[in-house]
Amino acid sequence: MPELIDPTVRLRPSFLAAVAEFHADREQGVPWFVTNVDPPALTDADAFAAYVARVLGERTEDGAVRNGFVPMTTLWWVEGEEMLGRLAIRHRLTPALERVGGHIGYDVRPGARRRGHATAMLAAALPVARGLGITRALLTCDEANTASRRVIEANGGEFLDTDGDKRRYWVPTA
Ligand SMILES: CC(C)(COP(=O)(O)OP(=O)(O)OC[C@H]1O[C@@H](n2cnc3c(N)ncnc32)[C@H](O)[C@@H]1OP(=O)(O)O)[C@@H](O)C(=O)NCCC(=O)NCCS
């Protein structure tokens, strides 16, 4: 059974393979988290360790150094030694996140899609969000993103509204 785990250097080979898959994917754009990987981390083991440490550090106010960012818990969806996806829980909303992004964002690597991973990954993340004090999570997706919409609705998402080309949902975390 896959599980959500903290980012770890142990999964470097699989993480790098996943990044390559995301870059090669012609169906959906390259996700933000992939473009956010420090380029040296793609070729150098020490730089990869520093990248993992940075991502783990984003969980605290001190670590969330980038302008406009709030603390964020990144988790990897993993089976054995294979990284299947990733998910990030923003600890609180900003006006920008209220419109786009919400509390939780997720990506499944192209080669692992359509096997229920995103649905299961979000389900596994809801208790984590609850533990962070989020009693209902705001989730947003593009109007055209049928897969993400199904993931949210399968996890109890209550439709809130449409804002431009975004659909917004509240998902109870308990
Ligand atoms: C959206 C995404 C996370 C879905 O991941 P996934 O693991 O394939 O999703 P699941 O297998 O749990 O599928 C969920 C539902 O969507 C459906 N689905 C999956 N891919 C689909 C597609 N390309 N078109 C239509 N429906 C699709 C599945 O059949 C399933 O439907 P069901 O619940 O009725 O059976 C994945 O496509 C992805 O990473 N996309 C790029 C990043 C992204 O869009 N992230 C979400 C931002 S809001």
The ligand as an ORCA input file, in Angstrom:
! r2SCAN-3c Opt
* xyz 0 1
  C      -5.102     15.404    -11.404
  C      -4.214     14.228    -11.008
  C      -3.569     14.535     -9.658
  C      -5.094     12.982    -10.901
  O      -4.276     11.908    -10.462
  P      -4.704     10.379    -10.631
  O      -3.900      9.589     -9.676
  O      -4.653     10.009    -12.063
  O      -6.219     10.441    -10.163
  P      -7.116      9.177     -9.779
  O      -6.551      7.940    -10.422
  O      -7.339      9.168     -8.314
  O      -8.448      9.501    -10.584
  C      -9.488     10.291    -10.046
  C     -10.661     10.309    -11.005
  O     -10.322     11.089    -12.149
  C     -10.490     10.313    -13.325
  N      -9.423     10.702    -14.230
  C      -8.083     10.540    -14.045
  N      -7.427     11.075    -15.077
  C      -8.358     11.568    -15.908
  C      -8.304     12.256    -17.152
  N      -7.128     12.545    -17.731
  N      -9.462     12.650    -17.727
  C     -10.647     12.376    -17.135
  N     -10.772     11.748    -15.945
  C      -9.641     11.343    -15.361
  C     -10.354      8.888    -12.891
  O     -11.012      8.010    -13.778
  C     -11.030      8.935    -11.548
  O     -12.428      8.948    -11.756
  P     -13.415      8.119    -10.832
  O     -13.213      8.615     -9.427
  O     -14.759      8.426    -11.362
  O     -13.001      6.704    -10.965
  C      -3.109     13.969    -12.083
  O      -3.711     13.866    -13.338
  C      -2.055     15.049    -12.113
  O      -1.069     14.995    -11.403
  N      -2.263     16.061    -12.971
  C      -1.339     17.192    -13.090
  C      -1.365     18.072    -11.865
  C      -2.740     18.485    -11.419
  O      -3.640     18.743    -12.216
  N      -2.910     18.532    -10.101
  C      -4.134     18.945     -9.486
  C      -4.166     20.434     -9.406
  S      -5.722     20.986     -8.738
*
